[in-house]
Amino acid sequence: MKTFGHWLGSPWLSSPWRRSALAASAGALPVLAFPAPALWWWAYGALVPWILLARSAPTGKRAAYDGWCGGFGFMLAMHHWLLPSLNVFTLVIAALLGALWAPWGWLARRLLSAGDGGSPPTRGQVLGALLVLPSAWLAVELVRSWQGLGGPWGMLGASQWQVEPALRLASVGGVWLLSFLVVAVNVAVAVLVSVPASRVPAVAGLVATAATASAAWAWAPRPDPDGRARIAVVQAGVVDGVDARFDREAQLTRRLAGQDVDLIVWGESSVGYDLVERPDLAGRIAELSRVTGADILVNVDARRSDRPGIYKSSILVGADGPTGDRYDKMRLVPFGEYIPARSLLGWATSVGKAAGEDRRRGTEQVVMKAAPGLRIGPMICFETAFPDMSRHLAEDGADLLVAQSSTSSFQHSWAPAQHASLGALRAAETGRSFVHSTLTGVSAVYDASGRRIGPRLGTDASTTAVYDVPLADGITPYVRYGDWPVDVALLVLIALGLTEGARAVRLRRSAPVPLGPPARTVHGSPARPGR
């Protein structure tokens, strides 16, 4: 019976098109570990076919193509729900971002195959791969985390949002540490499958990963309890028209009277008019605050009356009207809320539902003071994918993280569940409870350890829910030390670059030196070949 390794070397894969299609399919496999399938355990072996394919490449250039095609498959599968909105432009984005994995594919072959003959790697190479390939993956995630390239949606470590030991690790090194360890496990499994002679370092890598998780579980500081707050989420559901939506939100909010809530949170774009230009709406929200006895955090998606342009803003409204606390969204959704390099990419509006006008950005994060002394850190939609934003809010003294979101454009896709799952990671990273309130679902609340509290409001719900949210104090290692796994990964790659450079110099110096100039012949000369 032929092994998987023999199959990868079969003539069938000699076709570049078949090999590229297989690489794209292998790259798509990790997506099953994310919601909605949420097969978290799948992440620990999902990269193995991709790694083995790159390892078996006949040349380094082909391995880079395998990395690129696999990256294309991963990005397309992770963002497949964008297809109805961006159409063919989704493929363009996936192809551009997929190119980031080309060096990763090249490194997989360089470290896990000793040469063009495909000879087994040495133990030193395997140990190097266990450090370098996860580091290179983190470098890819770092580059694509830049907002202009789409942001960090679909970071591999985010697939572990429901695994308690993983959430403990997130409090130490954030989602970055989870991504590093998940890739390291995949590399070890790939070696175990394909290189029996190198099983010892592979097993050592698995043991090291287990030891890291155990150490974090045992010694990482846990959030210190610091009271409770009753938070109400208002999810309007799918309602046509901004006026009808507001009426539905007001109707649902009125039901919260007498329930002794401390804060009421509406979803993203819950108010479609500037409250200064529409004092009647500000008055209605203030009246709801008086009836319920709680401040209301609304989200305004409209042109501002005091400056040009459209903003998305979290605004706190109390019994006397807007309190003055306002946060303008800083990180906008590419193509959904603005078009990067519009003069070059503006044609995206003609092939899909890209933003016809760029929204304006806010300039700084804000911690708001709600009525009972509760300090809340607001974020809007896409911003919950950025771990640095919630970390800075925790540093600035937020007691509770609050996200207002809307994924109504992707209502019946995997996007709402994927978005809601990010709250668990942001809570665990910061040691702060997290409220994810959406316009049309999925809404969810997590405690400071990342465990879900109470019911999850699905995409078919139009209702309210009240949560007794435990508050926590203290600073997690991730908040204190930041993205240190990324720094370590970059140092590993720098060390690799220096080592490879020194190796190239040694090879050049050890190359035989010609004894003299080539002999002249009747038919040619060194200066004028062919003469």
N, C-alpha and C positions, 0 to 999 in steps of 0.2 A: 504493500500500500504506500503510495507516494505521500510525503509530508507536505505541509503547507509551503515550506521553503522550496521544495522541488517544483511545486506548482507555480510559485512566483518566478522561477527561472525557466518556465516552459516557453516554447516558441509562440504560443498564443499572445503573450505579452510583448512580443517583438514589435507589434504595431503601436506607434506612438498614440494613436487615437484611442485604442482599447485601453492602453495603460493609463492615459489621462482620465478616461471615464471611470476606471477602477479607482484611481486616486481621489477623484471628486466624490465617489460613493463612500470610500473609506473616511474621507474628511467629514462627511455628513453624520457618521455614526454617533459621535458624542452628544448630538442634540437630543437624543432620546433620554439623556440623564436629566434634562431640564423639564420644567412644566411645559405642556400639560402631562406628558407621560410620567415625568418625575421619577425615573428609574435611577436613583442616585448611585446605586452600586454599579450600574453600567459604566459610569465614568472611569472606573479603575481598570478597564480593559478595552475601552472603546478606541483608544489611539493605537492599539497594538497592530492592526492590519495596516494602518497608514505608515507606522514606523518600519514594519517589515518590508513594505513595498519600497520605501525610500532606500532602505539598506540593500535591497537586491538590485538597485539601479546599476546598469552597466557602466555609467560614467557619473561624475559629479554633477555635470550639467543636467543629466536626466533626473538625478535625485532632486535637484533644485526645481525642475518642472513638476516632479511628484509633490513637492512641498507646496508649490503654487496652486496646482490643481486641487490638492486636498484642502488648502485654505479657501479656495473658491467654493468647494462643496460645503465646508463648515459655515462660511458666512451666508451662503444662499439658504442652507437649511435653517440656520438660526434666525434669519430674517425673512423667511418665506412668506410670512403674513403681510409683508410690504408689497407683494406682487400686485394685488388689486389696486393699490394706490399709486405706486411708481412704475408699474408695468415693466417694460424692458430695461428701464434704468436700474432696477434692482439687480439685474445681471451685471451691469456695468460696475456698480458699487462692489458687488461680490468679487468680481475679477480684480479690481484695483486693490481691495483690501487683502484678497487672497495672496497677492504677490508678497506680502509681508512674511509668509511662511516659506518662501523659497530658500532663504539661508538655513532655516530649521531643517528642511529636507536634506540639504547638502551636508549639514552637520551629522544628521542621522547616519548617512552613508559613511562619512569620514570617520566616525567614532565606532561604529558597529560593524564595519567591514574593513579588513586590513588592506585591501587593495582591489584592483580591477578584477582579480581572480575570485573575489568573494571569499577569501580565506577568513577563518574565525578571528574575531578581535581578541586581543590580549586582555588579561585581567585589568591592566592599567587603563586600557581604552574603555572597558565597561564601567569602571569606577568614574572615569572622566565623563562618560555619557550620562551617568546618574546625576551629575552636577550640571553639565553643560546644556543638555537638551531641556531640562526644566528652566534653566536660566534664560535660554534663547526663547522659550515660550513666553516667559514673563516679559522679555524685551518686546515681543510682538504685542502682547496685551498693553504694555506701556505706550507704545507708539499709537495703537488704534484707540487708546483712551483719550487721546486729544479730541476735543469736541469737534473740530473741523473734519475729522475722519469718521465721525459717527458716534464716538463715545464708547465706554466700556461695557456695552450690552453684550451678554453672553460670555463673560469671563468664566473660564472653566471651573474655577473654585466655587462659583455661584451655584453650581449644580448640587452642592452639599448643604443647601439652606435648611434642610429638615433633619440633619444628622447632628445630634447633640455634641458628640466629641469634636466634630468639625467646627461647630459654632464656638466651642471653647478655644480651638486653635485660632479662629478668626479674631478673638479678643486679644491674641498675642501678636499676630502678624497680618491681620486683615484677610481679605479674600485673596491677596497675593500669595500668602503662605499656603493657602489651600490649593491654589493652582499649581504651585511648585511641587507640592507633595503628590498631587494626583498625577502629574506628568511623570514624576520619578517612579511611581508605582507602575505606570504603563511601560516605562523603559525596562524596568526589572522583569516584568512579565514577558515582554518581547524577547529579552535575552533568554529567559527560561524556556521559551517555546522554540527558539531558533538556534541557540548556541549552547548545547548541553555542557560543553567544556568550560563555560564561564558561569556556571550556576552559582558558585560560591560568592562572587561579588554581587550578583543579582539578589541572592537571598539576603546578603548583608544589607543591601539597599532597602529591602522590604522590612527587615528587622529595625533598621534605623528609623524608617517612617513610623512604624508602630511605637517605637520608643519615644519619638517626638510627640505623637498624639497622647501617649500615656502620661508623659511629663507635663504637658499642657493641662490635661485633665486633673492631675494631682496638685500642681503648684500654681497655675495661673490664678490671680486674684479674682474673686467673684464679686459681683455688684453688691454694694451695701444698701439694704432696704432703707428708704427714706420717705415713708408715707405712701398715700394712694391718692388717685384722682379719678373722678367719674367723667369719662369722656364719651360724648355721643357722636356717632357718625350718621350723617344724612346722605343717603344715596338715592338720587331722584329717579334713576333708571332712564331708559330711552324715551325722551319727550321731544317732540318736534317744536322748534321755535323757542327763542330765549325768554319770551314773556310767559309762555306756558310752563317752561322749565322752572322759572322763578316761582310761579304760583304753586307748583308741585312741591318745591323745596320748602316754601313757607308753610304749606299744609302739613307736611311731615314734621317740620320743626315744632309746630304748635302742639303736636302730640307729646312732646317732651316736657310739657308743663307739669310741675309737681314731682318730677323724677330726681330732683336734687343733683343735677349735673353741674360740673365745674366748667366745661368747655364743650361747645358744639362745633363740629367741623363739617363744612360743605366741600364738595369736590371741585376739581379744576374747571374753570370756565362756568362756574355756577351763576355768575352775574354777568350779563352781556352789555352793561352800560357803566360808564364812569359815574361813581357815586356823587361826585361834586356836581356834575351836570344833571343828575337825577336824584335830587334830595328826597323825592317821594319814596324811592326805593331804599335809600339810607334810613329814612324814617320807619319804613315797614320792618327792616331788619332790627333797628333799635327797639321797636315795639315787641318783636319776638324775643329779644334779649331780656326785656323786662318781664314778659310772661313766663319765660323759662328760668329766669334767675341766673343766666350764664352768658358769658361773652360768646360771640359767634365769629368764627374764622371763615370768611368767604373768599372767593377767588374771582377777581374781575378780569375779564378778557375784553379790552376795549381801548379806544383812543383816550389818552389822558387829556384833561382840560388844561393842565398847567405846562405841558411840553408836547412837542410834536411826536407822532408815531403811536403804534399799538403796543401796549404792554400787557403782560400777564402778571397779576399782582395778588399776593395774599394780603388781605386787609382785615384787621381785627375791629369788630363792631361791638360796642357795649350798650348799656341802657340809655346813654346820652348820645349815641351815634358813634361814628368812627373814632377810635381812641387816638389816632395819629400813628399807630404802629402799622408799617407797610413794608412789604418785601417785594421787589420787582425781580422776576425770574432772570437769572444770570446766564444759564446754559440752555440755549435753545436747541430744539430738535432740528438737525439738518434736513432740509427739503420740506419738512412738515411746518416749521415756523420761520425758516429763512433758507435761502439758497446760497451755499458757499460759492464765492466767485461767480456771482449772478451773471456778469457779462459773458462768462465762458460757459456756464452750465444752466443758464436760464431756459434753455430749450426743454428742460425737464418738466416745465409747466405744460408743455404741449402734448406730452405723452402720459401724463399721470396727474395726480392731485397734489402737486407740489405747491408750496406757498406762493400766492400771487404777489404778496407784499411782505417784506421782511419785518418781523417784529423787532422791537428795541430791547436791548439788554439792560438789566440792573447792574449796579456797580459794586455792591457789597452785601454780604449776608447780614441777617438781622435776628436778634433774639428778642422776642416779644414778652411782655409781662401781662398775663391774663389776670382776671379778677381776684382769685384767692391766693395770689402770690406765686402762681405757677409760671415758670419761665419756659416758653416753647420756642423751638427752632424750626421754622417752616422751610419746606422745600416744595418744588412744583414739578410734578410728573417725572420727566426724563432725568432730573437731577438726582434722584435716588440711586441711579446706577453708578454715581461717582462717590467712591468711599471717602474722598478727602472732604467733601462738603459736610457730611454728617460728623466727621471727626472734628472739623473746625467749630461746628456748632456746639459740640460737647466741650471743647476747649473754652468756648466763650461763655459757658455756664448754663446751657440749656438743660432743663430737667426732663423734657419730653421732646422727642422728634416727631414732627407732623408733616406728612406729605399729602398734597392735594393733587389728584391725578384724574385723567380721563383717557381711556383707550377705546372710546366709542367707535372710532373709525375701523377698529379691528375687533369688533365685539364678539364674533364667533370664531376667533382664532386662538392660538396659544399665548398671544401677547398679554392679555389681562392677568392670567395666572403667573406668567413669567415676571411681570412687573410687581405683582403683590409679593412674590417670594423674596424680592430684594430687601424688603423691610426686615426680614429675619436676620440677614447678614449685617445690615447697618445697625440693628439693635445690639447684636452680639459684639460687633467691633467696638462700639462706643460705650457699652454698659448703660444704655438709655433705652427706655421703652419707646416703641415706634408705632405711630398711628398712620395707616395708609387708607385715606378716605378718597373714594372715587366717585365720579359722576354716574357711571353706569356699571360698576363692578370691574374687577374683584376688589372689595374692601376687606382689610384684615388688620388686626392689632397684635403686636408681639411684646413680650416682656423684655427686661434688660438682658436676658440670656438668649434671646432669639426664639423662645417658645411661643407658640400662638396662644392668644387669650380669646376665649369666647368664640362666637360663630363667625364664619367667613361669609360675606355677602356676595353671592355669585352674580353673573351678568344678567340673570333674569329677575333680579330683585329690585323693587322700588319701595324702600322702607328705611327705618331708622334702627339703630342698635346702640345700647348703652354698655360700656365696658368699665369694669373696676380695674384700673390700670395701676400696678405697683410702680412706684417711682424708686430710683436708685441714685446713689451718690458714688463718688470715687472715680478714679481714672484707670482705664484699662492700659495694658502695655502698648496696644496699638495706638491709642490716643496720645500716649506719652512719647512714643518713639517713631510713630508715623510709618511710612512705607519702607521699612528697613529690609524686607525680603527683596525688594527691587534693587536697593543699593548693593546687597550681596550678589544678586544675579549679575548686575553690571560689572562688578569686580571680577566675578568668575569669567565673564566674556572678555574683559580686558586682559586677564591673565592668560586666557587661551590665545588671544591675538599675539601677545608678546612671545608665548611659547612657540606658536607657529612661525612667527617671524624669525626667531632665533634658529629654529630648525631649518628654515629655508636658507639662512646664511651659512649654516654648517654644511648643508648639501652643496651649496655653490662653491664653497672653499674646497670641499673634498673632491669635486669633479676633476677629472684628468685634464691637464693643460696641454694644448697642442705643442709638439716639438718645434714646429716651424711653419712657414706659410705653405699653402697647398702648391703642389707642383704645377707648372704651366704645361699646357698641352697644345697640340696643333689646333684643336677644335675649340679651345676656350681659355680664358684667363680669369683670375679672381676679380679683376676690375670690370671686365666686359664679357660676361658669360655668353656663350654661344658664338664667340668670335675666335 
